[in-house]
Amino acid sequence: MANLVAKATVLFNKLKAQARPQFDEFMRYAKVELVPPTPADFAHIRKTAQATAKSAKKDVKGAGSRLGKVTIAEAWLNTLVTIEVITWFFMGEVIGRRHLVGYKV
């Protein structure tokens, strides 16, 4: 039993020595990236959100005038892309189920 405890201690010390550089790198990034926001950050977030909202309103207004100017070629291409995306979605569902018709319950 003492031999097993000694081997476990040696193994633990080896693992700890090997994991130390990765853990130090994680802690270095965690100190920078995982800090809570400061009050100055909230002001910056508010300004960014307001600018984004103004930009989105302008884009929505411009989209209505563009709707009537879509050519037949663009509409056909958009239709084909939509069909392709839907097809790949359903193919993924079939592959995920490993069965063509519904889930096996």
C-alpha positions as CSV (number, residue, x, y, z in Angstrom):
1,M,0.0,0.0,0.0
2,A,2.8,2.4,0.8
3,N,4.3,1.6,-2.6
4,L,1.1,2.6,-4.3
5,V,0.9,5.9,-2.4
6,A,4.5,6.7,-3.3
7,K,3.8,6.0,-7.0
8,A,0.6,8.1,-6.9
9,T,2.5,10.9,-5.3
10,V,5.3,10.8,-7.9
11,L,2.7,10.6,-10.7
12,F,0.8,13.6,-9.2
13,N,4.0,15.6,-9.0
14,K,4.8,14.8,-12.6
15,L,1.4,15.8,-13.8
16,K,1.5,19.0,-11.8
17,A,4.9,19.9,-13.3
18,Q,3.6,19.3,-16.8
19,A,0.4,21.2,-16.4
20,R,2.0,24.2,-14.7
21,P,3.0,26.2,-18.0
22,Q,-0.5,25.8,-19.4
23,F,-2.1,26.8,-16.1
24,D,0.1,29.8,-15.8
25,E,-0.9,30.9,-19.3
26,F,-4.6,30.3,-18.5
27,M,-4.3,32.5,-15.4
28,R,-2.5,35.2,-17.3
29,Y,-5.4,35.4,-19.8
30,A,-8.0,35.0,-17.1
31,K,-6.8,38.0,-15.2
32,V,-7.2,40.1,-18.3
33,E,-10.3,38.6,-19.9
34,L,-12.4,37.6,-17.0
35,V,-12.5,40.8,-15.0
36,P,-15.9,42.4,-14.5
37,P,-16.7,45.6,-16.5
38,T,-15.9,48.9,-15.1
39,P,-18.2,52.0,-15.1
40,A,-16.2,53.4,-18.0
41,D,-16.9,50.2,-20.0
42,F,-20.6,50.7,-19.5
43,A,-20.4,54.2,-21.1
44,H,-18.5,52.8,-24.0
45,I,-21.0,49.9,-24.4
46,R,-23.9,52.5,-24.4
47,K,-22.3,54.6,-27.1
48,T,-21.6,51.5,-29.3
49,A,-25.2,50.3,-28.8
50,Q,-26.6,53.7,-29.8
51,A,-24.4,53.9,-32.9
52,T,-25.4,50.4,-33.9
53,A,-29.1,51.2,-33.4
54,K,-28.8,54.2,-35.6
55,S,-27.0,52.2,-38.3
56,A,-29.6,49.5,-38.2
57,K,-32.5,51.9,-38.6
58,K,-30.8,53.5,-41.6
59,D,-30.2,50.0,-43.1
60,V,-33.9,49.0,-42.6
61,K,-35.1,52.2,-44.3
62,G,-32.8,51.5,-47.2
63,A,-33.8,47.9,-47.5
64,G,-37.4,48.8,-48.4
65,S,-36.4,50.9,-51.4
66,R,-34.0,48.1,-52.6
67,L,-36.7,45.4,-52.5
68,G,-38.4,46.5,-55.7
69,K,-35.0,46.8,-57.5
70,V,-33.9,43.2,-57.2
71,T,-33.3,41.7,-60.7
72,I,-34.6,38.3,-61.8
73,A,-31.0,36.9,-61.8
74,E,-30.5,38.1,-58.2
75,A,-33.9,36.7,-57.1
76,W,-33.1,33.4,-58.8
77,L,-29.7,33.2,-57.1
78,N,-31.2,34.0,-53.7
79,T,-33.7,31.3,-54.2
80,L,-31.0,28.7,-55.1
81,V,-28.9,29.7,-52.1
82,T,-31.9,29.3,-49.8
83,I,-32.8,25.9,-51.3
84,E,-29.1,24.8,-50.8
85,V,-29.0,25.9,-47.2
86,I,-32.3,24.1,-46.4
87,T,-31.1,21.0,-48.2
88,W,-27.9,20.8,-46.2
89,F,-29.8,21.4,-43.0
90,F,-32.1,18.4,-43.7
91,M,-29.2,16.3,-44.9
92,G,-27.5,17.0,-41.5
93,E,-30.6,16.0,-39.7
94,V,-30.7,12.7,-41.6
95,I,-27.1,12.0,-40.9
96,G,-27.5,12.9,-37.2
97,R,-30.5,10.6,-36.9
98,R,-28.7,7.8,-38.9
99,H,-32.1,7.0,-40.3
100,L,-34.1,8.5,-43.2
101,V,-37.5,8.7,-41.6
102,G,-37.7,10.1,-38.1
103,Y,-36.0,9.2,-34.9
104,K,-35.9,5.7,-33.6
105,V,-37.7,5.7,-30.2
